[in-house]
């Protein structure tokens, strides 16, 4: 962790949001040599928790200035909401539409007496097995919040760091500040391009993910057909002149989907059809 700046105030005076910024390092491809880095936001509101990419909030102000709907998403980054003091999570997944999936995710922690110092903060160690991976967390008991990044919560203090034993995923707290009022995410987290999310079950989501794999460029093919060859039409940087070009692009997309199939919860890996 390069730096840590926490501005801690009395929590939840009226309807305020306390925002924590985590550096998220991950491998979407388990065989990748390098980790990808992104900043993530953990918003702790009086009644609800929200965890989402930092660029969502950055783009939100731009979209509002231009009076546009959110059209930015990264399907490699988790987007989650939950009610405070519960393990009932809602995950948002963008396929051809934005879907929301509710799960109950209890985490059984094993507390250790081991401690370490990060800056001026004393952290205590805890371990757990969750989602098919073994995790080590470091939390601070002086900050009376039993929350943390992603679905990790339930420790007697705020989680500062957590990582898996394969070094595929890690979250590290880097910054915190208070917002004057509850931050509204309804235009960019719970909706996409002006359309609200569609609630579905995990089983239905898996079915749709496999359907998307079978024809990942279906929407682009329909758009090309409707264009009737008029104007310029490009997909993945390739100028499209005929439907036959989609065959190779589809194979390339499917290969990428197979590689980028290393979820945080390993027990929810998608078993795509083999070549």
Beta strands, then each sheet from edge to edge (+ up, - down):
strand 1: 5-6
strand 2: 17-26
strand 3: 36-44
strand 4: 48-53
strand 5: 80-83
strand 6: 88-94
strand 7: 98-104
strand 8: 110-118
strand 9: 121-130
strand 10: 133-140
strand 11: 158-164
strand 12: 169-179
strand 13: 191-192
strand 14: 195-196
strand 15: 198-200
strand 16: 234-235
strand 17: 238-239
sheet 1: 1+ 12+ 2- 3+ 4- 5+ 6- 7+ 15+
sheet 2: 1+ 12+ 11- 10+ 9- 8+
sheet 3: 13+ 14-
sheet 4: 16+ 17-
end
